[in-house]
Amino acid sequence: MADKLVIGNWKLFGSNERIREFAIELKALSAGRLDAQQVVICTPYPYLATLAAVLPEVGVGAQDCSVNTEGAFTGEVSAAMLADVGCRWSIVGHSERRQYHAESDAGVALKAVAVQQQGLCAVVCVGESLEERKRGDHIQRVASQVRASLEGVAAENLVVAYEPIWAIGTGETATPEQADEMHGVIRQVLVELYGESGRALRVLYGGSVKPSTAGGLFACDNIDGALVGGASLEAESFWQIVTAA
């Protein structure tokens, strides 16, 4: 398997039974070829421990994390708690969190720091809206978002995911050329922020990734893997994307 990273984001889907069935199917398809450093699945909080138990061959990730370590914060889940149940990864700043929970770049940076402080890898999401792309502001917008969302964040245990908002859950996918261009911009900002360490950081593409589009995306020089939504819910389609990587 090439040194790409594929992360499945199950969003608000799943059950213990579904995860167990998924694990059986994925193990059969992969035939021992899974690598927990290159294949990660992020389930809702209640199913993290089940995933860790039935599918230790993959990395276990959360979809979000609190900035707080502990205290009177009803409904919050800390990075320490995530680590305690077997998590080694956490998405922060997904566009749906930004949209529906009004998360700011500064708040995303604080979450990423909290994740890293517990030894987990922070997967920091950035991406432009359709309106911003139509105006021609998309490159400036994403570059600014990367800088602000990584304020105080270390290069170690960091992955950046570019997810054009207009391609999430819509069936639309950025062309390989569009995605590669933006990944190149993000890479330039990472080098600006972290020097040579920024060249080694992985930048993933997310936005309606599916088996039919994965190969073209992974062939791009600047794309280091994928953040997969709906196609990660079925073992067969997810495995097809992993093998494309």
C-alpha positions in Angstrom: 0.0 0.0 0.0 1.4 3.4 -0.9 2.0 6.0 1.8 -1.4 7.6 1.6 -3.8 8.2 4.4 -7.5 7.4 4.1 -9.9 8.5 6.9 -13.5 7.4 6.9 -15.9 9.9 8.6 -19.2 8.1 9.5 -20.8 11.4 10.7 -24.2 10.7 12.4 -24.5 7.1 11.3 -23.8 3.7 12.9 -24.7 1.2 15.6 -22.8 -1.5 17.4 -24.3 -4.1 15.1 -23.4 -2.1 12.0 -19.8 -1.7 13.1 -19.4 -5.4 13.8 -20.8 -6.3 10.4 -18.5 -3.7 8.8 -15.5 -5.1 10.6 -16.2 -8.7 9.4 -16.7 -7.5 5.8 -13.6 -5.2 5.8 -11.4 -7.9 7.2 -12.5 -10.4 4.6 -11.9 -7.9 1.8 -8.5 -6.7 3.1 -7.1 -10.1 3.9 -4.6 -8.8 6.4 -3.6 -5.7 4.4 -4.9 -3.0 6.7 -2.5 -0.6 8.3 -3.7 1.4 11.3 -1.2 4.2 10.3 -2.8 4.6 6.9 -6.5 3.7 7.4 -8.6 5.4 10.0 -12.3 5.4 10.8 -14.1 8.1 12.8 -17.4 7.0 14.3 -19.8 8.8 16.6 -18.6 8.9 20.2 -20.7 5.9 21.6 -19.1 3.5 19.1 -15.4 4.3 19.5 -14.7 1.6 22.0 -16.6 -1.0 19.9 -14.6 0.0 16.8 -11.3 -0.3 18.7 -12.3 -3.8 20.0 -13.6 -5.4 16.8 -11.3 -3.7 14.2 -7.9 -3.1 15.8 -6.4 -3.2 12.3 -7.5 0.4 11.6 -6.8 3.7 13.4 -9.7 4.8 15.6 -10.7 8.5 15.3 -13.3 10.9 16.7 -15.2 13.4 14.7 -14.7 16.3 17.1 -13.1 17.2 20.5 -13.6 19.6 23.3 -11.1 22.4 24.0 -11.6 21.6 27.7 -9.8 18.9 29.7 -12.5 18.4 32.3 -15.1 20.4 34.3 -18.7 21.5 34.2 -19.1 21.3 30.4 -22.2 19.2 29.8 -22.2 17.3 26.5 -18.5 17.8 25.9 -15.9 15.0 25.3 -12.2 15.7 26.0 -9.1 14.5 24.2 -8.1 12.6 27.3 -11.4 10.7 27.2 -10.9 9.9 23.6 -7.4 8.6 24.2 -8.8 6.5 27.1 -11.1 4.6 24.8 -8.5 3.9 22.1 -8.7 7.0 19.9 -5.5 8.1 18.2 -7.0 10.7 15.8 -9.6 13.4 15.9 -11.1 15.6 13.2 -11.5 19.2 14.2 -13.1 22.1 12.2 -15.2 20.0 9.8 -17.3 22.3 7.7 -20.5 20.9 9.2 -19.2 21.8 12.7 -18.2 25.3 11.4 -21.6 25.7 9.8 -24.0 24.2 12.3 -22.1 25.1 15.5 -20.5 28.4 14.5 -17.0 27.2 15.1 -14.4 29.8 14.3 -10.8 29.3 13.0 -9.5 30.4 16.4 -11.7 27.8 18.2 -10.6 25.1 15.8 -7.0 25.9 16.5 -7.6 25.5 20.3 -9.3 22.1 19.7 -6.3 21.0 17.6 -3.9 22.0 20.4 -6.0 20.1 22.9 -5.9 17.0 20.7 -2.2 17.1 20.3 -1.6 17.6 24.0 -3.0 14.2 24.6 -0.8 12.6 21.9 -3.6 12.3 19.3 -3.3 13.4 15.7 -5.4 16.4 14.8 -7.1 16.4 11.4 -7.8 20.0 10.7 -10.4 20.7 8.1 -10.5 23.8 5.8 -12.4 24.7 2.6 -14.2 27.3 0.7 -17.9 27.8 0.0 -19.4 27.8 -3.5 -19.9 31.6 -3.4 -16.2 32.1 -2.5 -15.1 30.0 -5.4 -17.4 31.7 -7.8 -16.1 35.1 -6.7 -12.5 33.9 -7.2 -11.8 34.3 -3.5 -11.2 30.6 -2.8 -7.4 30.6 -2.8 -7.1 33.6 -0.5 -9.9 32.3 1.7 -8.4 28.8 2.2 -4.9 30.1 2.8 -6.2 32.5 5.4 -8.2 29.7 7.0 -5.1 27.5 7.2 -3.1 30.1 9.0 -5.8 31.0 11.5 -6.8 27.4 12.1 -3.2 26.3 12.9 -2.4 29.2 15.3 -0.3 27.6 18.0 -0.7 24.1 16.5 2.5 21.9 16.3 3.6 20.2 13.1 3.9 16.9 14.9 0.7 14.9 14.9 -1.0 17.1 12.4 -2.9 16.4 9.2 -4.8 19.0 7.1 -7.9 18.1 5.1 -9.1 20.3 2.3 -12.9 19.9 1.8 -14.6 22.3 -0.6 -17.9 22.9 1.1 -19.7 22.8 -2.2 -18.6 19.2 -2.7 -19.6 17.7 0.7 -22.6 15.4 0.5 -23.6 16.9 -2.8 -22.3 14.2 -5.2 -20.1 16.9 -6.7 -16.3 16.4 -6.5 -13.6 18.9 -7.3 -11.8 17.9 -10.4 -8.3 16.5 -9.8 -6.9 19.7 -11.2 -9.0 21.9 -8.9 -8.1 19.8 -5.9 -4.4 19.6 -6.7 -4.1 23.3 -7.2 -5.6 24.0 -3.7 -3.5 21.3 -2.1 -0.5 23.1 -3.6 -1.6 26.4 -2.0 -2.1 24.7 1.4 1.4 23.1 1.1 2.9 26.5 0.5 1.2 27.9 3.6 2.4 24.9 5.7 6.0 25.5 4.6 5.5 29.1 5.5 4.3 28.1 9.0 6.6 25.1 9.7 9.5 25.3 7.3 10.8 22.0 6.0 8.5 20.1 8.4 5.6 21.6 6.4 6.6 19.7 3.3 6.2 16.3 5.1 2.7 17.0 6.4 -0.1 15.1 4.7 -2.9 17.1 3.0 -6.0 15.1 2.3 -8.9 15.8 0.0 -12.5 15.5 1.3 -15.7 16.0 -0.6 -17.9 13.2 -2.1 -14.9 10.9 -2.6 -16.0 7.6 -4.0 -14.4 4.6 -5.7 -14.9 6.1 -9.2 -13.1 9.4 -8.4 -10.4 8.2 -5.9 -7.9 7.0 -8.4 -7.8 10.4 -10.3 -7.4 12.3 -7.1 -4.7 10.1 -5.7 -2.7 10.4 -8.9 -2.2 14.1 -8.2 1.2 15.1 -6.8 -0.1 17.3 -4.0 -2.9 14.9 -2.7 -1.8 12.7 0.2 -5.0 10.8 0.8 -8.7 11.3 1.5 -11.3 12.2 4.1 -14.2 10.0 3.0 -17.8 10.5 4.0 -20.7 8.4 2.7 -18.5 5.9 0.8 -16.9 4.9 4.1 -20.1 3.5 5.5 -20.0 0.4 3.3 -17.0 -1.9 3.6 -16.7 -2.6 -0.1 -16.7 1.0 -1.3 -14.4 2.0 1.5 -11.9 -0.7 0.7 -12.0 0.2 -3.0 -10.9 3.7 -2.1 -8.2 2.4 0.2 -6.8 0.1 -2.5 -6.8 3.1 -4.9 -4.5 4.8 -2.4 
